[in-house]
Amino acid sequence: MTSPPVQSAGAHAGEARLLPDLVRFLWVTRRVRESTVVLEELAWRGRRIDLATLSISGVSNAYELKLGNFGRVLEQAIYNKLSFDRSWTVVGTLPNVSNLHMAEKYGIGVLVVADRVRLAVPAPLARAEYSIRRRLAEKFLTERGRRRV
């Protein structure tokens, strides 16, 4: 079984090295399946989400990738939580304990991509408001149609 293609609009150079291992992890752990829409650099509410997924059952996930500055990536993930059902930070090194507690406090998942992908903090499912979820699903479908590989 191979990983699904990521429909890409481009990636930041440093963060790009995290992406293949992340997508492989999502595929192997069945967090992403053939029916899942997977988009890189999704424009949403004046920002760009590094990686976003929408499952066939309508569950959305946002992933923010950063090699440093955990505070900034956590801030981005908190913004994403307002619109997505699950929000994640994806980092290259294990954050310190206080940062892990902060992520857990705000309901943000933490994945560490080093020699393998490690789940440091799970992201709880918290359904966003219906009208936001509907607009987000429409955005996914529009972008998927524009970004055929």
Stockholm file with secondary structure:
# STOCKHOLM 1.0

chainA/1-149         MTSPPVQSAGAHAGEARLLPDLVRFLWVTRRVRESTVVLEELAWRGRRIDLATLSISGVSNAYELKLGNFGRVLEQAIYNKLSFDRSWTVVGTLPNVSNLHMAEKYGIGVLVVADRVRLAVPAPLARAEYSIRRRLAEKFLTERGRRRV
#=GR chainA/1-149 SS CCCCCCBCSCCCHHHHTTHHHHHHHHHHTTSSCTTCEEEEEEEETTEEEEEEEECTTCCEEEEEEESSCHHHHHHHHHHHHTTSSEEEEEESSCCCHHHHHHHHHTTCEEEEESSSEEEEECCCCCCCCHHHHHHHHHHHHHHHHHTCC
#=GC SS_cons         CCCCCCBCSCCCHHHHTTHHHHHHHHHHTTSSCTTCEEEEEEEETTEEEEEEEECTTCCEEEEEEESSCHHHHHHHHHHHHTTSSEEEEEESSCCCHHHHHHHHHTTCEEEEESSSEEEEECCCCCCCCHHHHHHHHHHHHHHHHHTCC
//
